[in-house]
Amino acid sequence: MDYEALKIKVYDIVNHGTWLCEDKLLRICHLLHDTIDYYDWVGYYFANQERQELVLGPYAGEATDHTVIPFGKGICGQVAVSNKTFLVEDVTAQDNYISCNIHVKAEIVVPLFVEGRNIGQIDIDSNVRGAFTADDQKFLEEINAMVSVLFI
């Protein structure tokens, strides 16, 4: 996987002058979903601190019923509380996993920080058990660092 080439494309999307923030995020989701074959669902969730929940933003992949996730529930909800990346090699081994569809076998959720505050996360599902590696984690953390400038 050529993560460096993808980072350049993400940088170009983030820095495009005329697209709205939501359009940029949607383009990033589609870029990752369409380019990395084991990224079967890619989406952003954003924190509503007042309600202690995550709200689904732009995504690429099958539609999901999980448009609102309470903090602490599921992998995404746990990341909202822990502020740490959560890489799950086998979702069936997680007691607090929320199933999006029967095909999902692995998940990675990376928090999105703006000025030190967790405002949301990128969530990626894979239909391949053990799909995600430390390289994916590093890559997605770098992507989120680029995306964070959209919220400053």
N, CA and C atoms as a LAMMPS dump frame, in Angstrom:
ITEM: TIMESTEP
0
ITEM: NUMBER OF ATOMS
456
ITEM: BOX BOUNDS ff ff ff
-5.0000000000000000e+02 5.0000000000000000e+02
-5.0000000000000000e+02 5.0000000000000000e+02
-5.0000000000000000e+02 5.0000000000000000e+02
ITEM: ATOMS id mol type element x y z
1 1 1 N 0.847 -1.183 0
2 1 2 C 0 0 0
3 1 3 C 0.885 1.237 0
4 2 1 N 0.608 2.144 -0.906
5 2 2 C 1.398 3.375 -0.988
6 2 3 C 0.716 4.469 -0.157
7 3 1 N 0.975 4.408 1.147
8 3 2 C 0.369 5.376 2.057
9 3 3 C 0.838 6.799 1.754
10 4 1 N 2.075 6.954 1.321
11 4 2 C 2.601 8.298 1.042
12 4 3 C 1.825 8.96 -0.086
13 5 1 N 1.532 8.219 -1.141
14 5 2 C 0.754 8.771 -2.26
15 5 3 C -0.656 9.13 -1.807
16 6 1 N -1.241 8.303 -0.956
17 6 2 C -2.575 8.604 -0.44
18 6 3 C -2.564 9.841 0.449
19 7 1 N -1.521 9.992 1.246
20 7 2 C -1.434 11.183 2.109
21 7 3 C -1.36 12.453 1.269
22 8 1 N -0.676 12.398 0.146
23 8 2 C -0.611 13.562 -0.747
24 8 3 C -2.003 13.882 -1.287
25 9 1 N -2.756 12.855 -1.664
26 9 2 C -4.115 13.076 -2.168
27 9 3 C -5.021 13.656 -1.079
28 10 1 N -4.877 13.153 0.143
29 10 2 C -5.676 13.688 1.255
30 10 3 C -5.292 15.143 1.506
31 11 1 N -4.011 15.427 1.494
32 11 2 C -3.539 16.807 1.683
33 11 3 C -4.167 17.721 0.63
34 12 1 N -4.189 17.265 -0.623
35 12 2 C -4.778 18.067 -1.702
36 12 3 C -6.274 18.303 -1.469
37 13 1 N -6.973 17.286 -0.995
38 13 2 C -8.402 17.442 -0.703
39 13 3 C -8.597 18.457 0.423
40 14 1 N -7.859 18.273 1.505
41 14 2 C -7.994 19.162 2.671
42 14 3 C -7.727 20.614 2.289
43 15 1 N -6.788 20.818 1.396
44 15 2 C -6.382 22.179 1.049
45 15 3 C -7.054 22.734 -0.198
46 16 1 N -8.038 22.022 -0.733
47 16 2 C -8.781 22.529 -1.884
48 16 3 C -9.583 23.748 -1.442
49 17 1 N -9.472 24.821 -2.184
50 17 2 C -10.01 26.1 -1.75
51 17 3 C -11.515 26.253 -1.748
52 18 1 N -12.226 25.544 -2.606
53 18 2 C -13.649 25.863 -2.756
54 18 3 C -14.606 24.814 -2.183
55 19 1 N -14.115 23.653 -1.828
56 19 2 C -15.006 22.626 -1.298
57 19 3 C -15.339 22.898 0.16
58 20 1 N -16.569 22.595 0.55
59 20 2 C -16.981 22.701 1.943
60 20 3 C -16.347 21.574 2.753
61 21 1 N -16.262 21.758 4.046
62 21 2 C -15.65 20.782 4.951
63 21 3 C -16.288 19.403 4.776
64 22 1 N -17.598 19.332 4.771
65 22 2 C -18.282 18.044 4.644
66 22 3 C -17.953 17.367 3.307
67 23 1 N -17.827 18.153 2.24
68 23 2 C -17.446 17.602 0.939
69 23 3 C -16.033 17.021 0.989
70 24 1 N -15.144 17.716 1.661
71 24 2 C -13.765 17.238 1.785
72 24 3 C -13.725 15.923 2.546
73 25 1 N -14.46 15.848 3.644
74 25 2 C -14.483 14.62 4.434
75 25 3 C -15.074 13.461 3.633
76 26 1 N -16.128 13.734 2.893
77 26 2 C -16.74 12.698 2.06
78 26 3 C -15.761 12.212 0.994
79 27 1 N -15.034 13.132 0.382
80 27 2 C -14.038 12.753 -0.628
81 27 3 C -12.929 11.903 -0.016
82 28 1 N -12.518 12.24 1.196
83 28 2 C -11.486 11.449 1.878
84 28 3 C -12.015 10.045 2.166
85 29 1 N -13.244 9.96 2.653
86 29 2 C -13.842 8.647 2.919
87 29 3 C -13.87 7.797 1.648
88 30 1 N -14.31 8.384 0.549
89 30 2 C -14.382 7.639 -0.714
90 30 3 C -12.988 7.28 -1.22
91 31 1 N -12.038 8.179 -1.087
92 31 2 C -10.671 7.885 -1.507
93 31 3 C -10.141 6.652 -0.772
94 32 1 N -10.284 6.623 0.541
95 32 2 C -9.781 5.504 1.33
96 32 3 C -10.555 4.227 1.025
97 33 1 N -11.87 4.339 0.973
98 33 2 C -12.73 3.188 0.699
99 33 3 C -12.437 2.59 -0.679
100 34 1 N -12.258 3.443 -1.679
101 34 2 C -12.082 2.981 -3.05
102 34 3 C -10.659 2.543 -3.367
103 35 1 N -9.694 2.967 -2.551
104 35 2 C -8.291 2.682 -2.85
105 35 3 C -7.744 1.506 -2.056
106 36 1 N -8.149 1.365 -0.814
107 36 2 C -7.621 0.294 0.037
108 36 3 C -8.669 -0.805 0.095
109 37 1 N -8.345 -1.94 -0.492
110 37 2 C -9.366 -2.969 -0.717
111 37 3 C -9.975 -3.548 0.551
112 38 1 N -9.303 -3.484 1.676
113 38 2 C -9.867 -4.027 2.911
114 38 3 C -10.5 -2.951 3.793
115 39 1 N -10.608 -1.723 3.286
116 39 2 C -11.358 -0.662 3.973
117 39 3 C -12.782 -0.713 3.423
118 40 1 N -13.611 -1.552 4.025
119 40 2 C -14.946 -1.806 3.48
120 40 3 C -15.993 -0.772 3.885
121 41 1 N -15.739 -0.047 4.954
122 41 2 C -16.617 1.058 5.369
123 41 3 C -15.719 2.094 6.028
124 42 1 N -15.844 3.334 5.588
125 42 2 C -15.015 4.426 6.117
126 42 3 C -15.933 5.591 6.439
127 43 1 N -15.89 6.047 7.688
128 43 2 C -16.751 7.164 8.043
129 43 3 C -16.213 7.974 9.203
130 44 1 N -16.743 9.168 9.316
131 44 2 C -16.418 10.058 10.433
132 44 3 C -17.621 10.174 11.354
133 45 1 N -17.345 10.088 12.649
134 45 2 C -18.322 10.39 13.688
135 45 3 C -17.821 11.624 14.432
136 46 1 N -18.753 12.481 14.853
137 46 2 C -18.384 13.695 15.567
138 46 3 C -19.073 13.742 16.926
139 47 1 N -18.328 14.209 17.91
140 47 2 C -18.792 14.22 19.294
141 47 3 C -19.765 15.366 19.551
142 48 1 N -20.858 15.032 20.206
143 48 2 C -21.76 16.015 20.78
144 48 3 C -21.528 15.901 22.287
145 49 1 N -20.686 16.778 22.809
146 49 2 C -20.294 16.686 24.222
147 49 3 C -21.477 16.878 25.155
148 50 1 N -22.367 17.76 24.803
149 50 2 C -23.518 18.042 25.654
150 50 3 C -24.388 16.802 25.849
151 51 1 N -24.578 16.054 24.782
152 51 2 C -25.422 14.857 24.843
153 51 3 C -24.625 13.579 25.092
154 52 1 N -23.277 13.712 25.127
155 52 2 C -22.408 12.551 25.341
156 52 3 C -22.689 11.449 24.32
157 53 1 N -22.649 11.869 23.038
158 53 2 C -22.883 10.916 21.966
159 53 3 C -22.092 11.304 20.724
160 54 1 N -21.92 10.332 19.855
161 54 2 C -21.278 10.543 18.562
162 54 3 C -22.358 10.567 17.497
163 55 1 N -22.186 11.468 16.528
164 55 2 C -23.148 11.61 15.448
165 55 3 C -22.429 11.326 14.128
166 56 1 N -23.017 10.476 13.317
167 56 2 C -22.422 10.093 12.042
168 56 3 C -22.316 11.283 11.102
169 57 1 N -21.15 11.43 10.508
170 57 2 C -20.91 12.432 9.48
171 57 3 C -20.759 11.746 8.137
172 58 1 N -19.936 12.299 7.254
173 58 2 C -19.733 11.696 5.937
174 58 3 C -19.139 10.29 6.047
175 59 1 N -19.551 9.428 5.116
176 59 2 C -19.021 8.066 5.092
177 59 3 C -19.099 7.494 3.687
178 60 1 N -18.361 6.404 3.478
179 60 2 C -18.396 5.652 2.22
180 60 3 C -18.561 4.186 2.569
181 61 1 N -19.487 3.532 1.921
182 61 2 C -19.79 2.13 2.198
183 61 3 C -21.282 1.962 2.386
184 62 1 N -21.672 0.776 2.846
185 62 2 C -23.089 0.493 3.054
186 62 3 C -23.7 1.429 4.085
187 63 1 N -24.977 1.707 3.914
188 63 2 C -25.694 2.524 4.894
189 63 3 C -25.678 1.818 6.249
190 64 1 N -25.691 2.615 7.313
191 64 2 C -25.678 2.061 8.666
192 64 3 C -26.822 2.642 9.48
193 65 1 N -27.335 1.83 10.39
194 65 2 C -28.355 2.301 11.325
195 65 3 C -27.728 3.068 12.48
196 66 1 N -26.412 2.962 12.623
197 66 2 C -25.719 3.565 13.757
198 66 3 C -25.336 5.013 13.448
199 67 1 N -26.34 5.862 13.445
200 67 2 C -26.112 7.278 13.161
201 67 3 C -25.822 8.071 14.428
202 68 1 N -26.187 7.511 15.571
203 68 2 C -25.893 8.11 16.875
204 68 3 C -25.413 6.991 17.795
205 69 1 N -24.245 7.214 18.42
206 69 2 C -23.658 6.214 19.318
207 69 3 C -23.351 6.882 20.654
208 70 1 N -23.884 6.363 21.748
209 70 2 C -23.574 6.936 23.062
210 70 3 C -22.093 6.75 23.413
211 71 1 N -21.519 7.73 24.073
212 71 2 C -20.152 7.593 24.567
213 71 3 C -20.071 6.311 25.397
214 72 1 N -19.006 5.558 25.204
215 72 2 C -18.782 4.33 25.953
216 72 3 C -19.34 3.086 25.294
217 73 1 N -20.262 3.227 24.341
218 73 2 C -20.891 2.067 23.71
219 73 3 C -20.17 1.728 22.41
220 74 1 N -19.844 0.462 22.243
221 74 2 C -19.165 0.019 21.035
222 74 3 C -17.733 0.527 20.987
223 75 1 N -17.051 0.194 19.919
224 75 2 C -15.655 0.6 19.746
225 75 3 C -15.578 2.123 19.619
226 76 1 N -16.454 2.697 18.807
227 76 2 C -16.451 4.157 18.63
228 76 3 C -16.712 4.881 19.943
229 77 1 N -17.703 4.428 20.669
230 77 2 C -18.025 5.058 21.944
231 77 3 C -16.901 4.949 22.957
232 78 1 N -16.159 3.842 22.908
233 78 2 C -15.017 3.673 23.805
234 78 3 C -13.895 4.655 23.463
235 79 1 N -13.679 4.884 22.167
236 79 2 C -12.636 5.828 21.746
237 79 3 C -13.017 7.252 22.146
238 80 1 N -14.311 7.556 22.125
239 80 2 C -14.767 8.885 22.556
240 80 3 C -14.408 9.14 24.014
241 81 1 N -14.348 8.078 24.807
242 81 2 C -14.035 8.193 26.234
243 81 3 C -12.532 8.088 26.493
244 82 1 N -11.87 7.143 25.815
245 82 2 C -10.452 6.866 26.09
246 82 3 C -9.5 7.842 25.411
247 83 1 N -9.942 8.442 24.297
248 83 2 C -9.088 9.325 23.483
249 83 3 C -7.895 8.581 22.883
250 84 1 N -8.038 7.283 22.703
251 84 2 C -6.958 6.467 22.152
252 84 3 C -7.472 5.637 20.988
253 85 1 N -6.604 5.421 20.005
254 85 2 C -6.932 4.554 18.881
255 85 3 C -7.259 3.159 19.397
256 86 1 N -8.258 2.546 18.786
257 86 2 C -8.661 1.183 19.138
258 86 3 C -8.634 0.36 17.86
259 87 1 N -7.73 -0.604 17.797
260 87 2 C -7.596 -1.505 16.662
261 87 3 C -8.103 -2.869 17.098
262 88 1 N -9.123 -3.365 16.425
263 88 2 C -9.752 -4.634 16.777
264 88 3 C -9.518 -5.621 15.638
265 89 1 N -8.76 -6.648 15.923
266 89 2 C -8.45 -7.655 14.897
267 89 3 C -9.625 -8.583 14.625
268 90 1 N -10.43 -8.849 15.671
269 90 2 C -11.567 -9.757 15.549
270 90 3 C -12.722 -9.201 16.387
271 91 1 N -13.72 -8.639 15.709
272 91 2 C -14.812 -7.993 16.434
273 91 3 C -15.613 -8.962 17.292
274 92 1 N -15.594 -10.241 16.956
275 92 2 C -16.357 -11.205 17.754
276 92 3 C -15.742 -11.412 19.133
277 93 1 N -14.506 -10.992 19.308
278 93 2 C -13.834 -11.128 20.607
279 93 3 C -14.11 -9.941 21.531
280 94 1 N -14.861 -8.955 21.054
281 94 2 C -15.159 -7.746 21.828
282 94 3 C -16.564 -7.818 22.42
283 95 1 N -16.646 -7.723 23.742
284 95 2 C -17.949 -7.762 24.414
285 95 3 C -18.79 -6.526 24.108
286 96 1 N -18.14 -5.38 23.919
287 96 2 C -18.846 -4.109 23.753
288 96 3 C -18.912 -3.693 22.286
289 97 1 N -18.894 -4.632 21.375
290 97 2 C -18.924 -4.335 19.946
291 97 3 C -20.358 -4.145 19.472
292 98 1 N -20.577 -3.118 18.64
293 98 2 C -21.88 -2.897 18
294 98 3 C -21.746 -3.359 16.552
295 99 1 N -22.494 -4.34 16.165
296 99 2 C -22.401 -4.885 14.814
297 99 3 C -23.095 -3.98 13.809
298 100 1 N -22.329 -3.533 12.817
299 100 2 C -22.9 -2.711 11.742
300 100 3 C -23.505 -3.591 10.653
301 101 1 N -22.805 -4.676 10.339
302 101 2 C -23.367 -5.683 9.446
303 101 3 C -22.634 -6.998 9.683
304 102 1 N -23.218 -8.081 9.254
305 102 2 C -22.696 -9.405 9.576
306 102 3 C -21.344 -9.697 8.936
307 103 1 N -20.95 -8.9 7.95
308 103 2 C -19.706 -9.159 7.23
309 103 3 C -18.48 -8.568 7.912
310 104 1 N -18.667 -7.621 8.825
311 104 2 C -17.532 -6.944 9.46
312 104 3 C -16.802 -7.919 10.377
313 105 1 N -15.48 -7.973 10.181
314 105 2 C -14.632 -8.866 10.978
315 105 3 C -13.602 -8.106 11.815
316 106 1 N -13.222 -6.893 11.368
317 106 2 C -12.199 -6.102 12.058
318 106 3 C -12.589 -4.629 11.978
319 107 1 N -12.059 -3.849 12.927
320 107 2 C -12.392 -2.418 12.965
321 107 3 C -11.22 -1.65 13.549
322 108 1 N -11.036 -0.437 13.059
323 108 2 C -10.081 0.485 13.656
324 108 3 C -10.764 1.836 13.781
325 109 1 N -10.602 2.44 14.947
326 109 2 C -11.186 3.755 15.216
327 109 3 C -10.063 4.651 15.731
328 110 1 N -9.894 5.799 15.065
329 110 2 C -8.806 6.726 15.389
330 110 3 C -9.416 8.078 15.76
331 111 1 N -9.123 8.559 16.965
332 111 2 C -9.695 9.852 17.372
333 111 3 C -9.162 11.008 16.527
334 112 1 N -10.008 12.018 16.395
335 112 2 C -9.673 13.238 15.662
336 112 3 C -9.535 14.362 16.684
337 113 1 N -8.313 14.828 16.843
338 113 2 C -8.027 15.871 17.83
339 113 3 C -7.893 17.229 17.162
340 114 1 N -8.494 18.233 17.771
341 114 2 C -8.336 19.623 17.348
342 114 3 C -7.925 20.404 18.584
343 115 1 N -6.727 20.96 18.494
344 115 2 C -6.154 21.718 19.614
345 115 3 C -6.227 20.91 20.913
346 116 1 N -5.875 19.621 20.824
347 116 2 C -5.813 18.757 21.984
348 116 3 C -7.133 18.175 22.46
349 117 1 N -8.225 18.506 21.786
350 117 2 C -9.56 18.046 22.188
351 117 3 C -10.082 17.026 21.179
352 118 1 N -10.602 15.92 21.657
353 118 2 C -11.159 14.877 20.8
354 118 3 C -12.537 15.332 20.316
355 119 1 N -12.637 15.677 19.023
356 119 2 C -13.907 16.158 18.48
357 119 3 C -14.66 15.088 17.707
358 120 1 N -14.007 13.964 17.474
359 120 2 C -14.638 12.907 16.701
360 120 3 C -13.639 11.821 16.371
361 121 1 N -13.915 11.105 15.287
362 121 2 C -13.062 9.974 14.934
363 121 3 C -13.331 9.505 13.522
364 122 1 N -12.326 8.842 12.981
365 122 2 C -12.533 8.105 11.741
366 122 3 C -12.706 6.647 12.148
367 123 1 N -13.698 6.017 11.578
368 123 2 C -14.046 4.629 11.884
369 123 3 C -13.948 3.842 10.59
370 124 1 N -13.205 2.741 10.619
371 124 2 C -13.058 1.915 9.423
372 124 3 C -13.356 0.469 9.786
373 125 1 N -14.24 -0.143 9.01
374 125 2 C -14.583 -1.553 9.161
375 125 3 C -13.972 -2.335 8.009
376 126 1 N -13.602 -3.574 8.312
377 126 2 C -13.094 -4.475 7.282
378 126 3 C -13.821 -5.799 7.37
379 127 1 N -14.048 -6.39 6.223
380 127 2 C -14.659 -7.709 6.164
381 127 3 C -13.606 -8.809 6.263
382 128 1 N -12.363 -8.412 6.583
383 128 2 C -11.246 -9.343 6.708
384 128 3 C -10.757 -9.331 8.156
385 129 1 N -10.781 -10.473 8.804
386 129 2 C -10.277 -10.58 10.177
387 129 3 C -8.779 -10.272 10.188
388 130 1 N -8.332 -9.455 11.149
389 130 2 C -6.918 -9.112 11.274
390 130 3 C -6.405 -8.2 10.172
391 131 1 N -7.292 -7.456 9.526
392 131 2 C -6.904 -6.639 8.371
393 131 3 C -5.98 -5.48 8.722
394 132 1 N -6.165 -4.876 9.883
395 132 2 C -5.461 -3.646 10.215
396 132 3 C -4.151 -3.908 10.936
397 133 1 N -3.165 -3.074 10.626
398 133 2 C -1.833 -3.206 11.213
399 133 3 C -1.423 -1.886 11.858
400 134 1 N -0.262 -1.9 12.461
401 134 2 C 0.305 -0.666 13.013
402 134 3 C 0.52 0.362 11.912
403 135 1 N 0.788 -0.093 10.691
404 135 2 C 0.944 0.841 9.558
405 135 3 C -0.358 1.563 9.262
406 136 1 N -1.484 0.841 9.314
407 136 2 C -2.79 1.483 9.134
408 136 3 C -3.015 2.516 10.226
409 137 1 N -2.705 2.15 11.444
410 137 2 C -2.903 3.06 12.571
411 137 3 C -2.1 4.334 12.383
412 138 1 N -0.826 4.206 12.059
413 138 2 C 0.035 5.383 11.849
414 138 3 C -0.505 6.239 10.707
415 139 1 N -0.857 5.597 9.605
416 139 2 C -1.396 6.292 8.438
417 139 3 C -2.661 7.068 8.794
418 140 1 N -3.596 6.431 9.488
419 140 2 C -4.865 7.086 9.827
420 140 3 C -4.673 8.201 10.847
421 141 1 N -3.748 8.035 11.757
422 141 2 C -3.445 9.122 12.691
423 141 3 C -2.876 10.322 11.948
424 142 1 N -2.058 10.077 10.93
425 142 2 C -1.518 11.174 10.113
426 142 3 C -2.621 11.825 9.284
427 143 1 N -3.544 11.021 8.765
428 143 2 C -4.685 11.563 8.011
429 143 3 C -5.504 12.482 8.916
430 144 1 N -5.803 12.013 10.128
431 144 2 C -6.594 12.832 11.039
432 144 3 C -5.862 14.111 11.439
433 145 1 N -4.554 14.058 11.54
434 145 2 C -3.797 15.293 11.833
435 145 3 C -3.977 16.293 10.698
436 146 1 N -3.998 15.822 9.456
437 146 2 C -4.244 16.719 8.324
438 146 3 C -5.671 17.25 8.341
439 147 1 N -6.624 16.374 8.619
440 147 2 C -8.041 16.748 8.628
441 147 3 C -8.346 17.754 9.735
442 148 1 N -7.621 17.696 10.827
443 148 2 C -7.91 18.549 11.974
444 148 3 C -7.885 20.043 11.632
445 149 1 N -7.094 20.436 10.637
446 149 2 C -7.025 21.849 10.27
447 149 3 C -8.35 22.377 9.731
448 150 1 N -9.222 21.484 9.309
449 150 2 C -10.53 21.912 8.811
450 150 3 C -11.412 22.459 9.919
451 151 1 N -11.047 22.199 11.171
452 151 2 C -11.882 22.568 12.309
453 151 3 C -11.257 23.652 13.182
454 152 1 N -10.203 24.266 12.689
455 152 2 C -9.537 25.322 13.466
456 152 3 C -10.016 26.687 12.989
